[in-house]
């Protein structure tokens, strides 16, 4: 006795017509006849009797039917319970990101992803920090995805560029460079002023170092910081000038923004994952969403 035979028996008892029952079950009439015949052999009784071109359920069939209905109803309740349990179980995606991504980029990604039908059963955990710190979290397995700078010599990590950032020179509002230059400046004109510089923990540090090397310039460094808003705050009190990403938070500071006149390579933010780590379907789905979102914005 198998589940299909019970479903077939129940349906035939409702229609008392082989052709109609077979059609509604999307099987052939011979398949239905064979299944019922095998069930009758196993039970040792006739469940249906011929009545002209149709059949009618026998007394034995009528006695058996309530048990079949109860069994099928119980199985359906079990299926629904498991389905509901599966829907109630939400997978947590652990995402890490550098500080500048927390203001707008990550919140928008989460909002847009969560608003997509079929993606409600996911929660997120967040970690912020410098790129070096985030990659350590990624390698240790404490986070699933990282949005950060590219770090060289990390052969176990897959870096996918997702965001291009513009780097700008930022000065205090009343700084001499702000009075001399309205829109853009050559880096050679900045070199005589002290710089607030990213620390070695920042993933942006090697990139900015390389910019100065390409331009054959050596900045005068007043201090080091790890985080962009701290840099903007110090610039606003004229503690120094800075090269940093053009982030929207700069509008909240008393600073002047100058585009860089020199030709410098593009600065990208990357989505980082471990090459040898198998991602769950939910994490893979979110990773694909981030990549597709970045490609649509190019």
Secondary structure, 3 states (H helix, E strand, C coil): CCHHHHHHHHHHHHHCCHHHHHHHHCCCHHHHHHHHHHHHHHHCCCCEEEECCEEEECHHHHHHHHHHHHHHHHHHHHHHHHHHHHHHCCEEEEEEECHHHHCCHHHHHHHHHHCCCCCCCEEEEEEECCHHHHHHHHHHCCCCEEEECCCCCCCCEEEEEEEEECEEEEEECCCHHHHHCCCEECHHHCCCCEEEEECCCCCCHHHHHHHHHHCCCCCEEEEEECCHHHHHHHHHCCCCEEEEECCHHHHHCCEEEEEECCCCCCEEEEEEEECCCCCCHHHHHHHHHHHHHHHHCC
